[in-house]
């Protein structure tokens, strides 16, 4: 609180007047957090919950005193290798006779509600030290693993290749309180929950919350942490787990003033992180903090963190948030993920996107990727092409990162190691900030939580009200945004009628119309839509927009090398093109062409792979497929691909199209069986890991170039152009090539997937024109002074 007062002004004022002004300024400074004067220092919106008080289980006196933790690589904080601390040493548990009941005991002892599953054979890596328990048999109700039947603590004939692992639920036991009976600072932190609580009013109004007290929930109560032993590494972990790539300095003076006015309630321990943990529960427990009678925690104050959000998540008011997600411009990207912050990792090298092999892929390396892209730390490092397989080269293998690199390209990797296939593509799931989008959207009336009428929460006449979305123009892209916002995966269907889903009558009115999404939005409100003046002829209710969501989706990718290798030109007699003519596969001038003349065709093969996580099926059901007598086959989609020849400025000069008359598995990866064969009215589709090849000698597998002039062109192929079938990634449905035609021969080169393409010939031509102009102008520079700025 600074006020510009010069010396003359101060001399003119009396001391009482100055004192009064200073008191007023002090009140202004305190006003920004005066509203926090609630019991225990908690503002509105953070009420202390009524929860059962957790009490440590009473154990028989002869029970061995142990502590548990979860460890290992490629894991989330609530899963991992079971490790036991006993007699001053960490060890493991053998998987012999281990069951879900034993996992239940382990998870509850760690403070989780229940066990989800367990894994034998060192899934999370081999441990070290003693194997403390072998042949463990629990009934699931024991209060500690030490009370389960076993060979006896330390008695085992197992090896560390048999170390057992468990997966616990995300939720903690209400009121759980960690009891450090071992007094050892190498234990993992075990608390119910962690949060960043905004203190200053300016930060409480922002979404997401980026600055405030770090609080842990222990024994059903929120407690602050003493900052005496707090480090930047700890702040880095806290920010990372809440979806922020980095931390920054803050105004400590204001927080000290608040701590003096509101007595903190401190947690009993300090925290010791290395800076690379994905969650604070993976950090080690520090020393016990002996709080003084005045609760100053040894002269310190409560821990405060201030996090730096990625560009896509810059704080703003929830009602004013209108920015669509825009990924940071880096050499790394994520593809194939259902939500923002997850996907297959791809890196750009020598102008070509490629994947990363999962050999040695770890949370450390995955976290470098996440932070590089503007997210927080990685919560999962996925291997085995779990989020779909890429195409093109595998650029990096056996990556080893320290965790503090600015880019994955700075990490060490084995440049000599070859032989990785796309079955080993690495992927990540990153921590992203909580934006509160899920609370403003819901699905109503569906048979399960993954489907229903779309209802949005909007402000009307000063109050919040639920309403429906107009279905005019509602399609797959808009449905994808809804499923992403609700964290339900991908859209499997977009509905323009929802009369069969009885929703709440109070939510029937239309509150959003004219919705048009690009597909990158995190929230439906970020899509283009009408403002206060809604337009929806059919109205809401029974005609409102609806969706059904799925955890997986297909992903079609065209092989650009096949197009480049199989392109040629053919002059074909018109009398041999009657079927193609009936299906509009020739240019419009063909109607004036005599039967004994020729059409010039640009022919090529296209090999379309399904690299997604589910089969690609046509939108139309079998009963609505269309029979074509001329070619004697069924069309299951009106248009499956578009073929276009463009001038260098993007103008279309010739076109073609391919209906999916026979969508089937031509061939598959090793070990994958074909499922679809369209002969004899069979099922149509493309299996995951298979591809459908349209050979160059098939009707309509061409572009009619009879009427175009020699020159340089852009050849473009678009798969699933109308987005009729949902896919996990539409950005790779485009393929472009550079094309040169001299009137007698044709060349296709530089073919690649993706929308963006540098029109190199155009750029080169423009460069030479500009260069020539500059040379011309340099001789008369003095005469062009007035125009130099514009030039």
Secondary structure as UniProt FT lines:
FT   HELIX           7..12
FT   HELIX           15..31
FT   TURN            32..33
FT   HELIX           34..36
FT   HELIX           39..41
FT   TURN            44..45
FT   TURN            61..62
FT   STRAND          67..71
FT   TURN            77..78
FT   STRAND          79..86
FT   TURN            87..88
FT   STRAND          89..94
FT   TURN            96..97
FT   HELIX           100..109
FT   TURN            110..111
FT   STRAND          115..119
FT   TURN            121..124
FT   STRAND          131..133
FT   HELIX           145..147
FT   TURN            153..154
FT   HELIX           160..162
FT   STRAND          165..168
FT   TURN            174..175
FT   TURN            181..182
FT   TURN            185..186
FT   STRAND          193..197
FT   HELIX           201..204
FT   STRAND          211..218
FT   TURN            219..220
FT   STRAND          221..224
FT   TURN            228..229
FT   HELIX           232..241
FT   TURN            242..243
FT   STRAND          246..248
FT   HELIX           252..261
FT   STRAND          269..272
FT   HELIX           280..282
FT   STRAND          284..288
FT   TURN            293..294
FT   TURN            297..299
FT   STRAND          304..308
FT   HELIX           311..313
FT   HELIX           318..320
FT   STRAND          332..335
FT   TURN            340..341
FT   STRAND          342..349
FT   TURN            350..351
FT   STRAND          352..357
FT   TURN            359..360
FT   HELIX           363..372
FT   TURN            373..374
FT   STRAND          378..382
FT   TURN            384..387
FT   STRAND          394..396
FT   HELIX           408..410
FT   HELIX           422..424
FT   STRAND          427..430
FT   HELIX           437..440
FT   STRAND          441..445
FT   TURN            449..450
FT   STRAND          451..460
FT   TURN            461..462
FT   STRAND          463..470
FT   TURN            472..473
FT   HELIX           476..485
FT   TURN            486..487
FT   STRAND          490..495
FT   TURN            499..500
FT   HELIX           505..507
FT   STRAND          510..512
FT   HELIX           524..526
FT   TURN            537..538
FT   HELIX           541..543
FT   STRAND          546..550
FT   STRAND          556..558
FT   HELIX           560..566
FT   STRAND          568..573
FT   HELIX           574..576
FT   HELIX           578..582
FT   TURN            583..584
FT   HELIX           588..592
FT   TURN            595..596
FT   STRAND          598..603
FT   STRAND          606..610
FT   HELIX           622..624
FT   STRAND          626..628
FT   TURN            629..632
FT   STRAND          633..635
FT   STRAND          641..646
FT   TURN            648..649
FT   STRAND          652..658
FT   TURN            661..662
FT   STRAND          667..668
FT   TURN            670..671
FT   TURN            679..681
FT   TURN            688..689
FT   STRAND          690..694
FT   TURN            696..697
FT   TURN            699..700
FT   STRAND          702..704
FT   TURN            706..707
FT   STRAND          711..719
FT   TURN            721..722
FT   HELIX           731..733
FT   STRAND          734..741
FT   STRAND          746..753
FT   HELIX           760..778
FT   TURN            779..780
FT   HELIX           781..787
FT   TURN            788..790
//
